[in-house]
Amino acid sequence: PMAIPAAAEGAPFPGGAGVTLDALAWPLYRNSVSNDTYTRYLKQWECFVSYLGQASLHVSGVTSGLVAGFLGSLFARGLSGGVIAGYGSALGFFLGTLEGKEGVMRHPVVQRVIAGAKRLRPVADFRAPLGRDELVLLCHGVRGSDFAFDKDLFVAMFSLAFFGLLRLSELTGKHALRLGDVHLREKEIRVQFRSFKHKKPGLPQAVSVSGHGSVCCPVEALRQYLVARRDVQQSVLFCFASGIPVSSKYFVSLLKRFVRLALPGERGQHITSHSFRIGGATDAMLRGASVLQVKQLGRWASFAFMSYIRPYLLAPAGGD
């Protein structure tokens, strides 16, 4: 077989001898997963190679027993079952290109080790749903800050994330909404999602976000923000007065700042950027939306989102 070429980012393929893919097939195999997933897989694979190196072993000698031992060492380090399963996926990705190693990850012993890790140490989701009252407190905090243009920007981001059930990647990331994706009407916002996590090929998916009389009304918040940014030349919806789009890192850091001010104590420690999405879904169902309506609004591929509907984790109501 031909040698594997360098990966797109310039790093050589980490598989070593015995690779069965040729120079034409490797780029296709590499791009069967996203850049983010490949980067994570590569780091996890390098951890496995280091584990082998400590025993003076090479990947060409990998067995199901060695893989099971590696996964066991991860469990001993305190990693959760879900994270260990992620390592398994990474190993499967690279071992799948090595002659005679394609079935190592499918071995019953390896599969049961992963299942045991998940059973003994399941992944706990500590992200709390944001309540509507808490959203009001966050918006009040932004309005009372020393920001200028950014007040309208972040109130709009917070309110649309909550009532539109937006993911962080739809606010600021690779699926970030564009200015032309939102259509403001008198009492609602029509949002067109051209891309989002798990989106199937085809036409954009549109949802309607209704307004209401609250201080955190998404329609009014977006209207004020669009007026404030009317002279900004930037196609990305959420950006600073300079035209620079808001980054995920900045949004998360700013959210933490206002959470500390508005929601002090242990409660605030469990509020993350995802709390808008799961809080908005919980709020919608508490106010009478059907399961199907929430599924469509949140653009979920299945009904697994029901695990997010956790009204018992909401803070006690205090008034709108």
C-alpha positions as CSV (number, residue, x, y, z in Angstrom):
1,P,0.0,0.0,0.0
2,M,1.0,3.6,-0.6
3,A,2.1,5.7,2.4
4,I,-0.5,7.9,3.9
5,P,0.1,11.6,3.0
6,A,0.2,14.4,5.4
7,A,-3.1,15.5,6.9
8,A,-4.6,18.9,5.8
9,E,-3.1,20.7,8.8
10,G,0.4,19.5,8.0
11,A,0.7,16.7,10.6
12,P,1.5,13.2,9.3
13,F,-1.0,10.5,9.7
14,P,-0.4,8.8,13.1
15,G,-1.1,5.3,12.0
16,G,2.4,4.2,11.1
17,A,3.2,1.1,9.2
18,G,0.5,-1.2,7.8
19,V,-1.9,1.5,6.6
20,T,-4.1,0.2,3.8
21,L,-5.4,3.4,2.4
22,D,-3.7,5.1,-0.6
23,A,-3.0,8.7,-1.2
24,L,-6.3,9.2,-3.0
25,A,-8.5,7.4,-0.5
26,W,-7.0,9.0,2.7
27,P,-8.4,12.6,2.1
28,L,-11.9,11.1,1.7
29,Y,-11.6,9.0,4.8
30,R,-10.2,11.9,6.8
31,N,-13.1,14.2,5.7
32,S,-15.7,11.6,6.7
33,V,-15.7,13.5,10.0
34,S,-15.7,17.2,10.8
35,N,-12.5,19.2,11.5
36,D,-13.4,19.5,15.2
37,T,-14.1,15.7,15.5
38,Y,-10.8,14.9,13.7
39,T,-8.8,17.2,16.0
40,R,-10.4,15.5,19.0
41,Y,-9.8,12.0,17.6
42,L,-6.2,12.9,16.8
43,K,-5.5,14.0,20.4
44,Q,-7.1,10.9,21.8
45,W,-5.2,8.6,19.4
46,E,-1.9,10.3,20.4
47,C,-2.8,9.5,24.0
48,F,-3.2,5.8,23.0
49,V,0.1,5.8,21.1
50,S,1.8,7.2,24.2
51,Y,0.2,4.5,26.3
52,L,1.6,1.9,23.9
53,G,5.0,3.6,23.9
54,Q,5.3,3.2,27.7
55,A,5.3,-0.6,27.1
56,S,7.6,-0.3,24.1
57,L,4.7,-1.4,21.8
58,H,3.7,-0.3,18.3
59,V,0.3,0.2,16.8
60,S,0.9,-2.8,14.5
61,G,0.8,-5.0,17.5
62,V,-2.5,-3.7,18.9
63,T,-4.9,-6.3,20.3
64,S,-8.3,-6.1,21.9
65,G,-6.7,-6.8,25.2
66,L,-4.4,-3.8,24.9
67,V,-7.3,-1.6,23.9
68,A,-9.3,-2.8,26.9
69,G,-6.3,-2.1,29.2
70,F,-6.0,1.4,27.8
71,L,-9.7,2.1,28.3
72,G,-9.4,0.7,31.8
73,S,-6.5,3.1,32.6
74,L,-8.8,6.0,31.5
75,F,-11.4,4.8,33.9
76,A,-8.8,4.6,36.7
77,R,-8.0,8.3,35.9
78,G,-11.6,9.2,36.7
79,L,-12.9,9.7,33.2
80,S,-16.6,9.2,32.6
81,G,-18.1,6.4,30.6
82,G,-19.1,8.9,27.9
83,V,-15.6,10.2,27.5
84,I,-14.2,6.7,27.4
85,A,-16.7,5.8,24.7
86,G,-15.4,8.9,22.8
87,Y,-11.8,7.5,23.0
88,G,-13.2,4.3,21.6
89,S,-14.6,6.1,18.6
90,A,-11.2,7.7,18.0
91,L,-9.4,4.4,18.2
92,G,-11.9,2.9,15.9
93,F,-11.4,5.7,13.4
94,F,-7.6,5.1,13.1
95,L,-7.5,1.4,13.7
96,G,-10.0,1.0,10.8
97,T,-7.2,2.0,8.4
98,L,-4.7,-0.6,9.6
99,E,-4.4,-4.0,8.0
100,G,-5.9,-6.7,10.2
101,K,-7.0,-4.2,13.0
102,E,-10.4,-3.2,11.5
103,G,-12.4,-5.4,14.0
104,V,-10.4,-4.7,17.2
105,M,-13.0,-2.2,18.5
106,R,-15.9,-4.5,17.7
107,H,-14.4,-7.3,19.9
108,P,-16.9,-8.3,22.7
109,V,-14.4,-7.6,25.4
110,V,-13.8,-4.0,24.2
111,Q,-17.5,-3.4,23.8
112,R,-18.2,-4.7,27.3
113,V,-15.5,-2.6,28.9
114,I,-17.0,0.5,27.3
115,A,-20.5,-0.6,28.4
116,G,-19.2,-1.2,32.0
117,A,-17.6,2.3,32.1
118,K,-20.9,3.9,31.0
119,R,-22.8,1.9,33.6
120,L,-20.5,2.5,36.5
121,R,-19.8,6.1,35.7
122,P,-22.6,7.6,33.6
123,V,-22.3,11.2,32.3
124,A,-24.0,13.6,34.6
125,D,-25.4,16.7,32.9
126,F,-24.9,19.5,35.4
127,R,-26.2,22.2,33.0
128,A,-29.3,23.8,34.6
129,P,-32.2,25.2,32.5
130,L,-32.4,29.0,32.6
131,G,-35.7,30.2,33.9
132,R,-37.6,33.1,32.3
133,D,-37.2,35.1,35.5
134,E,-33.5,34.5,35.4
135,L,-33.4,35.7,31.8
136,V,-35.0,38.9,32.9
137,L,-32.4,39.4,35.6
138,L,-29.6,38.8,33.0
139,C,-31.1,41.3,30.6
140,H,-31.5,43.9,33.5
141,G,-27.8,43.3,34.3
142,V,-26.8,44.0,30.7
143,R,-29.0,47.1,30.5
144,G,-27.5,48.4,33.7
145,S,-23.9,47.8,32.6
146,D,-21.5,50.4,31.2
147,F,-21.8,49.0,27.7
148,A,-23.1,51.2,24.9
149,F,-23.8,49.4,21.6
150,D,-23.2,46.1,23.3
151,K,-26.2,46.4,25.5
152,D,-28.6,46.0,22.6
153,L,-26.4,43.3,21.2
154,F,-26.3,41.0,24.2
155,V,-29.9,41.5,25.3
156,A,-30.9,40.4,21.7
157,M,-28.5,37.4,21.9
158,F,-29.8,36.3,25.3
159,S,-33.5,36.6,24.4
160,L,-33.2,35.0,21.0
161,A,-31.1,32.2,22.4
162,F,-33.8,31.5,25.0
163,F,-37.0,31.9,23.0
164,G,-35.5,30.5,19.8
165,L,-33.8,27.6,21.5
166,L,-30.5,28.4,19.8
167,R,-27.3,26.5,20.2
168,L,-24.1,28.4,20.8
169,S,-22.9,27.5,17.3
170,E,-26.0,29.2,15.9
171,L,-25.3,32.4,17.8
172,T,-21.5,32.7,17.2
173,G,-20.1,29.5,15.7
174,K,-19.8,27.9,12.3
175,H,-23.6,27.8,12.0
176,A,-24.0,31.5,13.1
177,L,-27.1,33.2,11.8
178,R,-26.7,35.9,9.1
179,L,-28.4,39.2,8.9
180,G,-30.6,38.0,6.1
181,D,-31.7,34.9,8.0
182,V,-33.9,36.9,10.4
183,H,-37.1,38.6,9.3
184,L,-38.7,40.9,11.9
185,R,-42.4,41.2,11.9
186,E,-44.7,43.1,14.2
187,K,-45.2,40.3,16.8
188,E,-42.7,37.6,15.7
189,I,-39.3,36.9,14.3
190,R,-39.1,34.5,11.4
191,V,-35.7,32.8,11.6
192,Q,-34.2,30.8,8.7
193,F,-31.5,28.3,9.7
194,R,-29.3,27.4,6.7
195,S,-27.2,25.1,8.7
196,F,-27.2,23.6,12.2
197,K,-26.0,20.5,14.0
198,H,-27.6,17.3,12.5
199,K,-29.2,19.3,9.7
200,K,-30.0,17.1,6.8
201,P,-29.2,18.2,3.2
202,G,-32.0,20.3,1.6
203,L,-33.8,23.6,2.1
204,P,-33.2,25.8,5.1
205,Q,-35.4,25.2,8.1
206,A,-37.5,28.2,9.3
207,V,-39.1,28.7,12.7
208,S,-41.2,31.5,14.2
209,V,-40.3,33.1,17.5
210,S,-43.2,35.0,19.1
211,G,-43.0,38.2,21.1
212,H,-44.6,39.1,24.4
213,G,-44.7,42.0,26.8
214,S,-41.7,41.1,29.0
215,V,-38.5,43.1,29.4
216,C,-36.8,40.3,27.6
217,C,-39.2,40.1,24.6
218,P,-37.1,38.7,21.7
219,V,-39.0,40.8,19.1
220,E,-38.4,44.1,20.8
221,A,-34.8,43.2,21.7
222,L,-33.9,42.2,18.2
223,R,-35.6,45.4,16.8
224,Q,-33.5,47.6,19.1
225,Y,-30.4,45.8,18.2
226,L,-31.0,46.0,14.4
227,V,-31.6,49.8,14.8
228,A,-28.3,50.1,16.7
229,R,-26.3,48.1,14.0
230,R,-27.9,49.7,11.0
231,D,-24.6,51.2,9.8
232,V,-22.5,48.2,10.5
233,Q,-21.3,46.4,7.3
234,Q,-21.3,42.8,8.4
235,S,-23.3,39.9,7.1
236,V,-23.1,37.9,10.4
237,L,-26.1,38.8,12.6
238,F,-24.4,39.3,15.9
239,C,-21.4,41.5,15.8
240,F,-19.8,44.5,17.6
241,A,-20.0,48.1,16.4
242,S,-16.6,47.5,14.7
243,G,-18.2,44.8,12.5
244,I,-16.2,42.0,14.2
245,P,-18.5,39.0,14.9
246,V,-19.0,38.0,18.5
247,S,-16.8,34.9,19.1
248,S,-18.0,31.9,21.1
249,K,-15.2,32.5,23.6
250,Y,-16.2,36.1,24.2
251,F,-19.9,35.2,24.6
252,V,-19.2,32.5,27.1
253,S,-16.9,34.7,29.2
254,L,-19.4,37.6,29.1
255,L,-22.3,35.3,30.1
256,K,-20.2,34.1,33.1
257,R,-19.7,37.7,34.1
258,F,-23.4,38.5,34.2
259,V,-24.4,35.2,35.7
260,R,-22.1,35.9,38.6
261,L,-23.7,39.3,39.1
262,A,-27.4,38.3,38.5
263,L,-27.4,34.8,39.8
264,P,-24.8,34.5,42.6
265,G,-24.2,31.3,44.5
266,E,-24.3,27.7,43.5
267,R,-27.2,28.2,41.1
268,G,-25.1,30.3,38.8
269,Q,-22.4,27.7,38.6
270,H,-24.7,25.5,36.6
271,I,-25.7,28.1,34.1
272,T,-24.0,27.8,30.7
273,S,-24.6,28.9,27.1
274,H,-26.7,25.7,26.7
275,S,-28.9,26.8,29.6
276,F,-30.8,29.2,27.2
277,R,-31.7,26.3,24.9
278,I,-32.8,23.8,27.5
279,G,-34.4,26.5,29.6
280,G,-36.4,27.8,26.6
281,A,-37.5,24.3,25.8
282,T,-38.6,23.7,29.4
283,D,-40.4,27.1,29.5
284,A,-42.2,26.4,26.3
285,M,-43.6,23.1,27.5
286,L,-44.6,24.6,30.9
287,R,-46.6,27.2,28.9
288,G,-48.5,24.7,26.9
289,A,-46.4,23.9,23.8
290,S,-46.6,20.3,22.6
291,V,-43.7,18.0,22.5
292,L,-43.7,18.1,18.7
293,Q,-43.8,21.9,18.6
294,V,-40.8,22.1,20.9
295,K,-39.0,19.5,18.8
296,Q,-39.6,21.5,15.7
297,L,-38.6,24.8,17.3
298,G,-35.4,23.4,18.6
299,R,-34.6,21.6,15.4
300,W,-33.9,18.3,17.2
301,A,-33.4,15.2,15.1
302,S,-35.2,12.9,17.6
303,F,-37.2,13.0,20.9
304,A,-34.0,12.6,23.0
305,F,-34.3,16.3,23.9
306,M,-37.0,15.3,26.4
307,S,-34.2,14.6,28.9
308,Y,-33.7,18.4,28.8
309,I,-37.2,19.1,30.1
310,R,-36.4,19.4,33.8
311,P,-38.7,21.9,35.4
312,Y,-37.6,20.7,38.9
313,L,-34.2,22.3,38.2
314,L,-35.7,25.7,37.5
315,A,-35.1,28.4,40.2
316,P,-38.3,29.4,42.1
317,A,-40.4,31.9,40.1
318,G,-40.3,35.5,41.2
319,G,-42.4,37.4,38.7
320,D,-42.1,38.5,35.1
